[in-house]
Amino acid sequence: MPRLPIQQPGPAFRQCRVRRDTRHVTAESSGLAGHGAHLAGALNGADPDLPVLLLAHQPKFVDRAAAAGIDLQLSGHTHGGQIWPFHHLVHLDQPALAGLSRHGTRTLLYTSRGTGFWGPPFRVSAPSEITLLVLRSPHLPTSP
C-alpha cells in the first residue's frame, strides 16, 4: 500500500506528542489547556424549544448527553466492532457499535461504523460505511 506524504503543520497549529505506551489518550487527557468535553459550555444559550444535536466521538458519552436533554448524538469510534468476535469486547466499553439506538426518553444515538480501522488493517463482519443523515422537522412550516 503506498504511503501518502505527511505535511508538517504550520506555526498556527499546536502540536501534541502522544506516547505509544499511553493507556488511552483523549482530548480530556491530552494535557492541553481547553481540551476536553465541556457539555455545559456547549449548551449555554441553547434554545430549549429547539432540537439539540451533539457530535461526540465516542458513543459512551451518550449517558451525559441524555442527562443534559440532548435530542440526537452522532458518534463513531467503534468501527462497528471491526473484527468478529471481538466486537463483544468493544460492546463492554461502548453502549452501541453501529446504527440508531435510544437512550432515556428523549435522546437518540447514531453510531457510524466509519470507513477506517484501528490496529490490524482489516474488518471482519463490520463493513465500512459512509452515512448520509437527512434531518427533518416533525412540524410542518407555517404559511405566512
Backbone torsions as a table, in degrees:
resi	resn	phi	psi	omega
1	MET	NA	127.4	-179.6
2	PRO	-70.5	145.2	178.4
3	ARG	-93.1	139.6	177.0
4	LEU	-82.6	145.0	177.3
5	PRO	-66.1	142.4	179.4
6	ILE	-106.1	123.7	177.9
7	GLN	-92.2	138.4	176.5
8	GLN	-75.3	140.7	179.6
9	PRO	-66.7	149.3	178.4
10	GLY	-72.8	177.5	-176.6
11	PRO	-64.7	-17.3	-179.4
12	ALA	-76.2	-14.3	-178.2
13	PHE	-93.2	140.4	173.8
14	ARG	-91.3	135.4	-179.6
15	GLN	-100.3	143.4	178.6
16	CYS	-126.1	121.0	179.1
17	ARG	-88.6	127.9	-179.9
18	VAL	-115.3	124.6	178.6
19	ARG	-83.1	142.8	-179.3
20	ARG	-64.0	-26.6	-176.7
21	ASP	-90.2	7.6	177.5
22	THR	-70.3	133.1	-176.8
23	ARG	-59.4	-52.6	-176.8
24	HIS	-156.5	111.2	-178.8
25	VAL	-100.4	123.7	176.1
26	THR	-129.6	173.5	177.3
27	ALA	-57.8	-38.4	-178.2
28	GLU	-66.5	-29.3	-177.5
29	SER	-104.7	13.0	-177.4
30	SER	-71.3	-22.8	-178.6
31	GLY	87.6	-3.3	179.3
32	LEU	-88.7	134.1	179.9
33	ALA	-59.7	135.5	176.4
34	GLY	86.2	-4.2	178.4
35	HIS	-87.8	143.2	176.7
36	GLY	127.0	166.6	-179.6
37	ALA	-74.8	132.0	176.3
38	HIS	-137.3	74.9	-173.7
39	LEU	-61.7	-42.1	179.9
40	ALA	-60.0	-41.2	178.0
41	GLY	-66.7	-38.4	179.4
42	ALA	-66.7	-33.2	-178.5
43	LEU	-88.1	-9.2	-179.4
44	ASN	-58.2	122.2	178.4
45	GLY	86.8	0.4	178.7
46	ALA	-69.9	140.5	178.5
47	ASP	-74.3	117.7	-177.6
48	PRO	-66.8	-14.0	179.3
49	ASP	-88.5	-5.4	-179.9
50	LEU	-109.2	150.4	177.3
51	PRO	-64.9	149.1	179.4
52	VAL	-119.7	126.9	177.9
53	LEU	-110.5	131.2	-178.6
54	LEU	-119.0	131.5	171.1
55	LEU	-98.4	118.0	179.5
56	ALA	-135.4	124.0	-174.7
57	HIS	-54.2	-46.9	-177.3
58	GLN	-101.2	134.5	177.9
59	PRO	-59.3	-28.6	-175.8
60	LYS	-66.5	-4.6	173.2
61	PHE	-74.3	-10.8	-172.3
62	VAL	-62.7	-25.9	177.5
63	ASP	-63.4	-41.8	176.9
64	ARG	-69.4	-37.6	178.9
65	ALA	-63.8	-44.3	179.7
66	ALA	-64.4	-41.0	178.7
67	ALA	-63.6	-29.0	-179.1
68	ALA	-90.2	-0.8	177.7
69	GLY	81.5	23.1	176.8
70	ILE	-65.7	139.1	-180.0
71	ASP	-83.2	-43.8	-177.0
72	LEU	-141.9	127.5	174.1
73	GLN	-112.5	131.0	175.6
74	LEU	-107.5	128.0	-176.0
75	SER	-139.1	172.8	176.4
76	GLY	-142.7	-122.0	171.8
77	HIS	73.4	-38.2	-169.9
78	THR	-81.7	-19.9	-174.4
79	HIS	56.6	25.1	179.8
80	GLY	67.9	17.8	-176.5
81	GLY	96.2	-21.8	174.0
82	GLN	62.8	-53.1	-175.3
83	ILE	-132.6	117.5	174.1
84	TRP	-71.4	136.1	5.7
85	PRO	-97.1	11.0	-176.3
86	PHE	-69.0	-9.8	176.7
87	HIS	-60.7	-25.2	176.6
88	HIS	-63.5	-36.4	177.6
89	LEU	-70.0	-40.1	178.1
90	VAL	-61.5	-37.8	-179.1
91	HIS	-66.3	-21.2	175.2
92	LEU	-68.6	-27.0	-177.8
93	ASP	-98.8	-25.3	-174.0
94	GLN	-122.7	141.5	-178.6
95	PRO	-73.9	-18.4	-179.5
96	ALA	-149.9	144.0	178.3
97	LEU	-100.6	-32.6	-178.0
98	ALA	-165.8	151.6	174.0
99	GLY	89.0	-166.8	-174.8
100	LEU	-99.9	134.2	177.1
101	SER	-142.8	155.0	179.0
102	ARG	-103.6	140.6	179.1
103	HIS	-133.5	113.7	-174.2
104	GLY	76.6	-162.4	-176.9
105	THR	-88.4	-17.5	-171.6
106	ARG	-120.2	-31.4	-166.6
107	THR	-90.9	129.3	171.1
108	LEU	-106.1	144.3	177.8
109	LEU	-123.1	125.0	170.9
110	TYR	-111.3	122.8	179.8
111	THR	-112.2	118.1	179.0
112	SER	-87.9	139.7	174.7
113	ARG	-74.0	-19.5	178.0
114	GLY	69.3	-169.5	-175.6
115	THR	-116.9	-8.6	-174.9
116	GLY	-101.1	-160.5	178.7
117	PHE	-152.6	167.3	176.3
118	TRP	-125.5	136.2	179.4
119	GLY	74.1	-119.8	-178.6
120	PRO	-59.8	136.2	-175.2
121	PRO	-80.8	54.5	176.1
122	PHE	-159.8	169.7	177.6
123	ARG	-130.9	149.8	175.3
124	VAL	-131.7	116.9	-179.8
125	SER	58.5	32.7	175.7
126	ALA	-146.9	71.3	-174.4
127	PRO	-61.0	150.5	176.1
128	SER	-66.3	157.3	176.1
129	GLU	-150.6	149.4	167.8
130	ILE	-117.5	121.2	-172.7
131	THR	-98.9	134.5	171.6
132	LEU	-114.8	114.5	178.8
133	LEU	-103.6	132.6	174.6
134	VAL	-113.4	115.5	-178.5
135	LEU	-100.2	127.2	-179.9
136	ARG	-127.2	145.1	175.9
137	SER	-74.8	140.5	176.3
138	PRO	-74.9	-8.6	-178.5
139	HIS	-104.9	133.8	176.2
140	LEU	-73.6	142.0	178.3
141	PRO	-64.9	144.2	178.5
142	THR	-85.2	143.6	178.6
143	SER	-79.8	143.7	-179.7
144	PRO	-71.4	NA	NA
